[in-house]
Every structure is written in structure tokens, then in C-alpha cells.
């Protein structure tokens, strides 16, 4: 089974979200960043300047990844 993992690294935190599609994973991550803003009482859009650093990769259960790519030859 495949799904998507979205990632964003800020200066202080590493954020990760998952979704059935790339778009859903990224949307979920952005919603999490908004909630993070509420939790820490900071500007809701603090991450917008770094939005291009958000990315998503396709992953699967029981898979091992090196630098966001599956290691081939797994059993």
C-alpha cells in the first residue's frame, strides 16, 4: 500500500504529515503548521516564506528509504 509523506524542516522543528495523495499530505501539513502557530502564539503565516521547502514523497509500508528514495532489493 502506497501513501504520501509531506515534510518541512524549520529552524526549530521537523514537521511531517501523511495523506492518501500528495496534495492531501501537503494540505494536512499546512493545517498542522497553522495549529502549531496557535499552540505557540505566533503569526499564523510564519511558514509562508518557506512554503517552497515543503515537499512530499510517495512511501509504502515496510519500506526503507535513504535520502527519500526506496532502497532497492528489499525482501
C-alpha positions in Angstrom: 0.0 0.0 0.0 1.4 3.4 -1.0 0.8 6.8 0.6 2.5 10.2 0.7 4.6 11.8 3.4 4.9 15.5 3.4 7.9 17.2 5.2 9.0 20.6 6.3 12.1 21.4 8.4 12.1 24.8 10.2 14.9 26.2 12.3 13.4 24.6 15.5 11.1 21.7 14.4 10.7 19.0 11.8 7.1 18.6 10.6 5.7 15.5 9.0 2.2 14.7 7.7 0.7 11.8 5.7 -2.0 11.5 3.1 -3.6 9.3 0.5 -2.4 11.7 -2.2 0.5 14.2 -2.5 -2.0 17.1 -2.3 -3.7 15.7 0.8 -0.4 15.2 2.6 0.7 18.7 1.9 -2.7 20.1 2.9 -2.5 18.2 6.2 1.0 19.5 6.8 -0.1 23.1 6.2 -3.0 22.7 8.6 -0.6 21.3 11.2 1.6 24.4 10.7 -1.4 26.6 11.3 -2.2 24.7 14.5 1.5 24.9 15.6 1.1 28.7 15.2 -1.8 28.7 17.6 0.0 26.4 20.1 3.0 28.7 20.2 1.1 32.0 19.9 3.0 33.1 16.7 1.9 34.6 13.4 -0.3 32.1 11.6 1.5 32.6 8.3 5.1 32.4 9.7 5.9 29.5 7.4 4.6 31.1 4.1 8.1 32.5 3.3 9.4 28.9 3.3 6.4 27.2 1.6 8.7 26.1 -1.3 10.6 24.0 1.2 7.5 21.8 1.7 7.7 18.6 -0.2 6.0 15.2 -0.4 7.3 11.7 -1.3 5.5 8.5 -2.1 6.2 5.8 0.5 5.0 2.4 1.3 4.6 0.2 4.4 7.5 -2.0 5.3 9.8 0.1 3.1 13.2 1.5 3.9 14.2 4.9 2.4 17.6 6.5 2.0 17.5 10.3 1.2 13.8 9.9 0.4 14.3 7.1 -2.2 13.5 3.5 -1.6 16.5 1.2 -1.2 16.1 -1.4 -4.0 16.4 -5.2 -3.5 14.4 -5.3 -0.3 12.7 -8.6 0.6 
